Amino acid sequence: MNRIPQIQALRALAAVLVVIYHAKVTSGGYIGVDIFYVISGFLITGLLLRELDGSGSLNLKAFYLRRIKRLLPTSFFVLFVTAIITWIVYPSTLRHDLGKDVAAAGAYVSNYLFALWQMDYQNLNATPSVVIHYWSLAVEEQFYLFWPFIILALYRYGARRAVFYGVTGMTAVSFSLSLYLTSREPIWSFYSLPTRAWELGIGALLLFIPRRIRFSSNYGWIALALILYGTLAFTDKTPFPGTAALVPVLGTAFAIASFSNWPKAMNRVGNLKVVQWLGEISYPLYLWHWPVLVIPSVAWGRSLQAYELLFCVLLTALLADLTHRFIEDPIRYSKPQPRLIVKSGATATAVSLALGASIYFSFDDSITLDNGRAYSVGEIIKRPAIYDDNCHVNNGQTLSPECTYGERGAKKKIVLFGDSHAAQWFPAMERLASEYKFELISLTKSACPGPAVQKVDSGEYKNADCFAWRDNSFDRIAELKPYAVIFSGFQHFEVPDGYSTRREWWQAGQRRTLDALRGNATHIVYITDTPHPQQDIPACLAGGVISDCDDTERSEPISIPGLKAIDPTPWLCTSKCSSVINELVAYRDGSHISIAMSESLTQPLSAALKRLGVL
């Protein structure tokens, strides 16, 4: 099949968008994956239909051998090199997750396992998976596994007409499922084949456009405008795929449908040698870019500077070109015996699984810091008991269970209320409950701060859930009439439109909560937010040097009249906010204080509550 320059240009655009997105140049460059899907649906279905039209059947064996030769050598090579390098340079405390991720990528089911492990591609945590980008490759491989059989069955049933109606129906069902799950289970909607198949289906349906229909050059400009809009307007907060994915999918569809009549300027740019070269190396470029960007960031325990990002992008292009020249093309155009291809594919998969297992079992829980102290990472990252008791509720839940601690049944009752930044004070509050003989009631929910702020809806987070949970909690507090309500919240979320400053936004939420609590508790106490780490502290400390991790910033102590405020920052910061205080690791991740630190702050918290008349 002759190469279509316009398709190569689209491939180049897709790969570049993903690369610059992860290099933090654009906010919506992740739509490059959707461009790839439409292209794949168009090309693969075209190959299948041409074979069916010519012979009335499909040589499935030849099809899958071509797919193995086309995809597996490059993906295995990049995965193998990435795994070995990260095994060497990553702290041993990260090897459990690294081993699981490598095995998942090697088994071609990483999309479902990453969804199961709640790895959000749009909102990667402080220590992102070095192979998370393999999810999109897994989706394509799963598509190739089923698609030839579907097309063959439809064609035998009613030739091209049946294929058209069958693909249309499957595309409609997949799109409907994508819409449904994007609002309810966004992680699964993002990663799964059934919710992404419609994008490949759109590419397939382009083959059924009657030849008499010619698309004007205006469609090329429309395509470019849609893709640019998605690249610049979409962010990590955009619900995706859902309706938003229509923008890059339709843009790519218009570009493919009109490629024989692209505007001269687009053709001129698309035919540039550098663009065609990027299209040629787009597959290894995609595979290399993420580990090249992530490995140094994790190894150094910090974000990369602009010049470092530029160097990594250039290194990605070099590695992609070398991989294309010496691995991808030579193997792709070779003609080995089918048995050798199958054996090689099976061996590559087995090696990937074995490598993942080896990395996993080389995990070491202990870290030794330059102060001479040794720590267990497992102990550092432990969460308060209310997580294990299912008392700290999560996304989608709007009602806290009956969770009481301390002196159960005591006349004096104190409520701990808010999100995980309220829950981080539970170890200290539980000790106080035992010491001062009061009943402690836990009402906490992830990502729902005690101040009733309106946040930006993102991923599985829904404002409606938080407000419903707060209303239920306020009703329960009104019934309890506790002696005190102690609440807190993480104040570093994105500030929504309509507020000029973070302080204004946060105080508006505090007023809502104070109005709801006033009259229902003798004391209403607000603990201002703890200092805000700039990185995952245990992962950083795994490098052994404390000073590398001492870049935690102070949180502004925001409060309003009517609240009895406690500022914990002086307990955690002096001239700097250190990651290790009095030989205790201060934070269990990139946000929350550790259980040990919370317990160590029992006395200063007790003194503050005494000063306010609570104890």
C-alpha positions in Angstrom: 0.0 0.0 0.0 1.4 3.4 -1.0 2.0 5.9 1.8 -0.5 8.8 1.9 1.5 11.9 2.7 -1.6 13.5 4.4 -2.0 10.5 6.7 1.7 10.7 7.6 1.2 14.4 8.4 -1.7 13.5 10.7 0.4 10.9 12.4 3.1 13.4 13.0 0.6 15.9 14.4 -0.8 13.3 16.7 2.5 12.3 18.1 3.8 15.8 18.5 0.6 16.8 20.4 1.0 14.0 22.9 4.7 14.8 23.4 4.2 18.6 23.9 1.3 17.8 26.2 3.5 15.8 28.5 6.2 18.4 28.2 3.6 20.8 29.6 3.5 23.0 26.5 -0.2 22.5 25.8 -3.2 21.7 28.1 -5.1 19.5 25.7 -2.4 17.7 23.6 -3.7 14.3 24.9 -6.2 14.4 22.0 -3.3 13.1 19.8 -4.3 9.6 21.0 -7.8 10.2 19.5 -6.3 11.2 16.2 -4.3 8.0 16.2 -7.5 6.0 16.8 -9.3 7.4 13.8 -6.4 6.9 11.6 -6.1 3.3 12.7 -9.7 2.6 12.2 -9.5 4.0 8.7 -6.4 2.2 7.6 -7.0 -1.3 9.1 -10.6 -1.4 8.0 -9.5 -0.3 4.5 -7.0 -3.2 4.3 -9.6 -5.7 5.4 -12.2 -4.5 2.9 -9.8 -4.5 0.0 -8.8 -8.1 0.8 -12.5 -9.1 1.2 -13.4 -7.4 -2.1 -10.6 -9.1 -3.9 -10.8 -12.7 -2.5 -14.1 -12.8 -0.6 -12.2 -13.9 2.6 -9.5 -12.9 5.0 -6.2 -14.5 5.6 -6.4 -14.0 9.3 -3.1 -15.7 10.0 -1.3 -13.3 7.7 -3.1 -10.4 9.3 -2.0 -11.2 12.8 1.5 -12.0 11.8 1.7 -8.5 10.2 0.3 -6.9 13.3 2.9 -8.8 15.5 5.8 -7.7 13.3 4.5 -4.1 13.1 3.8 -3.5 16.8 5.5 -5.9 19.1 9.3 -5.5 18.4 9.3 -1.8 18.9 7.0 -1.8 21.9 8.9 -4.7 23.6 12.3 -3.0 22.9 11.1 0.3 24.5 9.5 -1.5 27.4 12.5 -3.6 28.0 15.0 -0.7 28.0 12.6 1.4 30.1 12.2 -1.4 32.7 16.0 -2.0 33.0 16.8 1.7 33.4 14.1 2.4 35.9 15.0 -0.7 37.8 18.6 0.7 38.2 17.8 4.4 38.9 14.5 4.3 40.7 14.6 3.9 44.5 13.9 0.3 45.6 10.8 1.5 47.4 9.1 2.1 44.1 9.7 -1.3 42.6 6.4 -2.9 43.6 4.4 -0.5 41.4 7.1 -0.5 38.7 7.0 -4.3 38.4 3.2 -4.4 38.2 3.2 -1.7 35.6 5.8 -3.4 33.4 4.0 -6.8 33.6 0.7 -5.1 32.7 2.2 -3.3 29.7 3.8 -6.6 28.5 0.5 -8.5 28.8 -1.4 -5.9 26.6 -4.0 -5.3 29.3 -2.5 -2.3 30.9 -5.5 -0.1 30.0 -7.8 -2.2 32.3 -5.3 -2.7 35.0 -4.4 1.0 35.1 -8.1 1.8 35.4 -8.4 -0.8 38.2 -5.5 0.7 40.0 -7.1 4.2 39.5 -4.2 5.7 37.5 -5.7 8.8 35.9 -3.8 9.6 32.7 -5.1 13.2 32.8 -4.3 13.7 36.5 -1.1 11.8 37.2 0.0 11.5 40.8 3.4 12.6 42.2 5.1 9.4 41.1 3.5 8.6 37.7 3.8 5.2 36.1 6.7 5.2 33.6 4.7 3.0 31.2 1.2 4.4 31.7 1.1 5.5 28.0 1.0 1.9 27.0 -2.7 1.9 27.8 -3.5 3.3 24.3 -1.4 0.6 22.6 -3.3 -2.0 24.6 -6.6 -0.5 23.3 -5.4 -0.8 19.7 -4.1 -4.3 20.2 -7.5 -5.4 21.7 -9.2 -3.8 18.7 -7.1 -5.7 16.2 -7.8 -8.9 18.1 -11.6 -8.7 17.5 -12.0 -6.4 14.5 -11.1 -8.8 11.6 -13.6 -11.4 12.8 -16.3 -8.8 13.1 -15.7 -7.4 9.6 -15.5 -10.9 8.1 -18.7 -12.0 9.7 -20.6 -8.9 8.6 -19.1 -9.1 5.0 -20.2 -12.7 4.7 -23.7 -11.8 5.9 -24.3 -9.0 3.5 -21.1 -7.7 1.8 -20.2 -4.0 2.2 -23.8 -3.0 3.0 -23.8 -5.2 6.1 -20.4 -4.0 7.2 -21.6 -0.4 6.9 -24.7 -1.0 9.1 -22.9 -3.2 11.5 -20.0 -0.7 12.1 -22.5 2.2 12.3 -24.5 0.3 15.0 -21.3 -0.6 17.0 -20.0 2.9 16.7 -23.3 4.3 18.0 -23.4 1.9 21.0 -19.8 2.6 21.9 -20.4 6.3 21.8 -23.5 6.0 24.0 -21.5 3.9 26.4 -18.7 6.5 26.4 -21.1 9.3 27.2 -22.7 7.3 30.0 -19.5 6.2 31.7 -17.6 9.5 31.3 -20.0 11.1 33.8 -20.2 8.1 36.1 -17.0 6.1 35.8 -14.5 8.4 34.0 -11.5 6.3 34.6 -13.0 3.2 32.9 -14.5 5.4 30.2 -11.0 6.8 29.4 -9.2 3.5 29.3 -11.5 0.8 28.0 -11.9 -0.5 24.5 -15.8 -0.5 24.4 -15.8 3.3 25.2 -13.0 4.1 22.7 -14.2 1.8 19.8 -16.4 4.4 18.4 -13.4 6.6 17.5 -11.9 3.7 15.5 -15.4 3.1 14.1 -15.6 6.7 12.8 -12.3 6.1 10.9 -13.8 2.9 9.5 -17.0 4.6 8.3 -15.0 7.1 6.3 -14.4 4.2 3.8 -18.1 4.2 3.0 -18.3 7.8 1.8 -19.4 7.6 -1.9 -16.6 8.5 -4.3 -18.8 11.0 -6.1 -18.7 13.2 -3.0 -15.8 15.5 -3.0 -15.0 17.5 0.1 -13.8 21.1 -0.5 -10.6 22.5 0.9 -12.7 24.2 3.5 -13.0 20.9 5.3 -9.2 20.8 5.8 -9.4 24.2 7.5 -12.3 23.0 9.7 -10.3 19.9 10.6 -7.3 22.0 11.6 -9.5 24.4 13.6 -11.1 21.6 15.6 -7.8 20.0 16.4 -6.3 23.3 17.4 -9.3 24.1 19.5 -9.1 20.8 21.4 -5.4 21.3 21.9 -5.7 24.7 23.4 -9.1 24.7 25.1 -9.1 21.2 26.7 -7.4 20.7 30.1 -6.9 17.9 32.6 -10.3 19.0 34.0 -12.2 18.4 30.7 -14.5 15.3 31.1 -13.0 12.9 28.5 -13.7 11.1 26.2 -17.5 11.9 26.2 -18.7 14.7 24.0 -15.3 16.4 24.2 -13.7 13.6 22.1 -16.0 14.5 19.2 -13.7 17.6 18.6 -10.5 15.7 17.7 -12.4 12.7 16.2 -14.5 14.8 13.8 -11.5 17.0 13.1 -9.5 13.9 12.1 -12.4 12.5 10.1 -12.7 15.7 8.1 -9.0 15.8 7.5 -9.0 12.2 6.2 -12.2 12.6 4.1 -10.7 15.7 2.4 -7.1 14.7 2.1 -7.2 14.7 -1.7 -8.2 18.3 -1.6 -6.3 19.8 1.3 -5.6 23.5 1.1 -2.3 24.3 -0.6 -0.8 25.7 2.6 -1.7 22.6 4.6 -0.3 20.3 1.9 2.9 22.4 1.7 3.4 22.0 5.5 2.3 18.4 5.5 4.8 17.5 2.8 7.8 19.0 4.5 10.5 16.5 5.1 10.6 17.0 8.8 6.8 16.4 9.0 6.9 13.3 6.9 9.9 12.1 9.0 7.9 12.7 12.2 5.0 10.7 10.7 7.4 7.8 9.9 8.8 7.7 13.4 5.5 8.5 15.2 5.1 5.1 16.8 8.5 4.9 18.5 8.2 8.7 19.2 5.1 8.0 21.2 6.6 5.1 23.0 9.8 6.8 24.0 8.6 10.3 25.0 7.0 9.4 28.3 9.8 7.4 29.9 12.4 10.0 28.7 10.4 12.7 30.4 9.5 10.8 33.6 12.6 8.9 34.5 14.8 11.9 35.2 12.0 13.7 37.0 11.4 10.8 39.4 15.1 10.0 39.8 15.9 13.6 40.7 12.8 14.0 42.8 11.6 17.2 41.1 9.9 18.7 38.1 12.1 19.3 35.0 13.1 22.8 34.0 12.2 24.2 30.6 15.7 23.5 29.1 15.6 20.0 30.5 12.2 19.4 29.0 13.6 20.6 25.6 16.6 18.3 25.9 14.3 15.4 26.7 12.1 16.1 23.7 15.1 16.2 21.4 16.5 13.0 22.9 13.1 11.4 22.3 13.3 12.3 18.6 16.8 10.8 18.4 15.8 7.6 20.1 12.7 7.3 18.0 14.7 7.7 14.8 17.3 5.1 15.8 14.6 2.7 16.8 12.7 3.2 13.5 15.9 2.7 11.5 17.3 -0.3 13.2 14.4 -2.1 14.8 11.0 -1.1 13.5 11.6 -1.0 9.7 14.1 -3.9 9.4 11.7 -6.3 11.3 8.6 -4.9 9.6 9.9 -5.6 6.1 11.6 -8.9 6.9 10.2 -12.2 5.9 10.8 -14.7 8.6 9.0 -18.0 9.0 5.5 -17.6 10.6 6.5 -20.0 13.4 9.5 -17.7 14.3 7.2 -14.7 14.5 4.9 -16.4 16.8 7.7 -17.8 19.0 9.4 -14.4 19.1 6.1 -12.7 20.1 5.5 -15.3 22.9 9.1 -14.9 24.1 8.8 -11.1 24.2 5.6 -11.4 26.3 7.2 -14.0 28.6 10.3 -11.8 29.1 8.1 -8.8 29.9 6.2 -10.7 32.5 9.3 -12.2 34.0 11.0 -8.8 34.1 8.0 -7.3 35.8 8.0 -10.1 38.4 11.7 -9.7 39.0 11.4 -6.0 39.6 8.4 -6.5 41.8 10.2 -9.0 44.1 13.3 -6.8 44.4 11.2 -4.3 46.3 12.9 -3.0 49.5 10.7 -1.3 52.1 13.5 0.4 54.0 15.2 3.7 53.4 18.2 5.1 55.2 18.6 8.9 55.3 21.7 11.0 55.6 20.8 11.6 59.3 21.6 7.9 59.9 18.0 6.9 60.6 16.3 4.0 58.8 12.6 4.1 58.1 10.0 1.7 56.7 8.2 3.2 53.8 5.2 1.0 54.5 4.9 2.6 58.0 5.4 6.2 56.6 2.7 5.9 54.0 0.1 4.3 56.3 -3.2 6.1 56.4 -5.3 6.8 59.5 -7.5 4.0 60.9 -10.7 5.6 59.5 -9.6 4.6 56.0 -9.4 0.9 57.0 -12.7 1.2 58.9 -14.4 2.5 55.8 -15.4 5.6 57.8 -13.6 7.9 55.4 -15.9 7.9 52.3 -14.9 8.3 48.7 -16.2 9.6 45.4 -19.8 8.8 44.7 -20.7 8.3 48.4 -22.9 10.9 50.0 -23.4 9.4 53.5 -20.9 8.7 56.2 -21.4 5.6 58.3 -21.8 5.6 62.1 -18.2 5.9 63.1 -17.4 6.7 66.7 -14.1 6.5 68.6 -12.6 7.4 72.0 -15.0 7.2 74.9 -18.1 5.8 73.1 -21.4 7.0 74.7 -19.7 9.9 76.5 -21.9 13.0 77.1 -19.3 15.2 75.5 -19.1 14.6 71.7 -16.7 16.2 69.2 -17.0 15.9 65.4 -14.1 15.8 63.0 -15.4 17.1 59.7 -14.0 17.7 56.2 -11.8 16.0 53.6 -8.6 14.0 53.9 -6.8 17.1 55.3 -9.3 16.9 58.2 -8.8 13.1 58.3 -5.0 13.6 58.7 -5.7 14.9 62.2 -7.6 11.8 63.3 -4.6 10.1 65.0 -4.1 13.2 67.2 -7.8 13.6 67.9 -8.2 9.9 68.8 -5.5 10.3 71.4 -7.2 13.3 72.8 -10.5 11.5 72.9 -9.0 8.8 75.0 -7.2 11.3 77.3 -10.1 13.7 77.8 -12.9 11.0 77.7 -15.0 12.4 74.9 -16.7 10.6 72.0 -15.1 11.4 68.6 -17.3 11.2 65.6 -15.6 11.0 62.2 -17.3 12.7 59.2 -14.7 12.9 56.4 -14.9 12.4 52.7 -12.1 12.5 50.0 -11.8 15.8 48.1 -14.7 17.4 49.9 -13.2 20.2 52.1 -14.9 21.2 55.4 -15.3 24.7 54.0 -18.3 24.2 51.6 -16.4 25.5 48.5 -17.6 25.1 44.9 -14.8 23.2 43.2 -14.0 22.5 39.6 -15.7 19.2 38.5 -12.9 16.9 37.4 -12.7 13.1 36.7 -14.7 11.3 39.3 -15.1 14.3 41.5 -18.6 15.9 41.4 -19.6 19.0 43.3 -23.1 17.6 43.7 -21.8 14.6 45.7 -19.8 16.8 48.0 -22.7 19.2 48.7 -25.1 16.2 49.3 -22.6 14.6 51.7 -22.1 17.9 53.5 -25.9 18.4 53.8 -26.2 14.9 55.2 -23.4 15.6 57.6 -24.9 18.9 58.7 -28.2 17.2 59.4 -26.4 14.6 61.5 -24.5 17.3 63.4 -27.8 19.1 64.1 -29.1 15.9 65.7 -26.0 15.2 67.7 -25.6 18.8 69.0 -21.9 18.1 69.7 -19.8 20.1 72.1 -17.5 21.0 69.2 -17.0 20.6 65.5 -13.4 20.6 64.3 -13.1 21.0 60.5 -10.4 21.5 57.9 -9.7 21.1 54.2 -7.1 21.1 51.5 -7.1 24.6 50.1 -4.8 24.1 47.1 -7.4 22.9 44.6 -7.9 24.9 41.4 -9.9 28.1 42.1 -13.0 28.1 39.9 -14.1 31.1 37.8 -15.9 33.9 39.6 -13.3 34.4 42.4 -10.4 36.9 42.2 -8.3 35.2 44.8 -7.9 31.9 46.6 -8.7 33.6 49.9 -12.0 35.0 48.6 -13.0 31.5 47.4 -12.0 29.7 50.5 -13.7 32.2 52.8 -16.9 31.9 50.9 -16.9 28.2 51.6 -16.1 28.8 55.3 -19.1 31.1 55.6 -21.4 28.4 54.1 -20.1 25.9 56.6 -20.3 28.3 59.6 -23.9 29.2 58.7 -24.8 25.5 58.6 -23.1 24.7 61.9 -24.0 27.8 63.9 -26.3 27.0 66.8 -25.6 23.2 66.5 -22.3 23.1 68.4 -20.9 25.0 71.3 -17.5 25.4 69.6 -16.8 25.6 65.9 -13.0 25.2 65.3 -11.2 25.5 62.0 -7.7 24.0 61.6 -6.0 26.0 58.7 -4.3 23.9 56.0 -1.0 22.3 56.6 2.1 23.2 54.5 1.9 22.0 50.9 4.7 19.6 49.7 5.9 20.1 46.1 6.6 16.4 45.6 5.9 13.0 47.0 8.0 13.1 50.2 8.5 9.4 50.8 9.6 8.9 47.2 12.0 11.8 47.4 13.4 10.6 50.7 14.1 7.2 49.1 17.0 9.0 47.5 18.5 9.3 51.0 19.1 13.1 51.1 16.7 15.0 53.4 17.6 18.5 52.0 16.5 17.5 48.5 12.9 17.2 49.9 12.7 20.4 52.0 10.8 22.5 49.4 7.4 22.3 51.1 5.6 25.6 50.9 3.5 27.2 53.7 -0.2 27.4 53.3 -1.9 30.7 53.9 -3.8 30.6 57.2 -7.2 31.5 55.9 -10.1 32.0 58.3 -13.2 34.2 58.9 -14.6 35.9 62.0 -16.8 33.5 63.9 -14.5 30.6 63.6 -12.0 29.6 66.3 -8.9 29.1 64.2 -5.8 27.0 64.8 -2.8 27.5 62.6 -0.6 24.3 62.6 2.1 25.8 60.3 4.4 26.9 63.2 4.4 23.3 64.4 5.7 22.1 61.0 7.9 25.0 59.8 10.7 27.1 61.2 12.8 29.0 58.7 11.8 26.2 56.3 9.2 23.4 56.2 11.3 20.3 56.5 10.3 16.8 55.3 11.8 15.3 58.5 11.0 16.9 61.9 12.4 15.6 65.1 13.5 12.5 63.2 9.9 11.9 62.1 9.0 11.9 58.4 6.5 14.7 58.3 4.4 13.6 55.2 3.0 10.3 54.1 2.8 11.4 50.4 2.8 14.7 48.5 0.0 16.3 50.6 -0.8 14.7 54.0 1.1 14.6 57.3 2.0 11.1 58.4 0.3 9.2 61.2 3.5 9.6 63.3 3.6 13.3 62.8 -0.1 13.7 63.6 0.4 11.8 66.8 3.4 13.9 67.7 1.3 17.0 67.4 -1.2 15.9 69.9 0.2 18.1 72.7 0.3 21.4 70.6 -3.2 20.6 69.3 -4.3 20.0 72.9 -2.9 23.3 74.1 -4.6 25.1 71.2 -7.9 23.6 72.0 -7.5 24.4 75.7 -6.7 28.0 74.7 -10.0 28.1 72.8 -12.0 26.6 75.6 -12.7 23.3 73.9 -10.7 21.1 76.3 
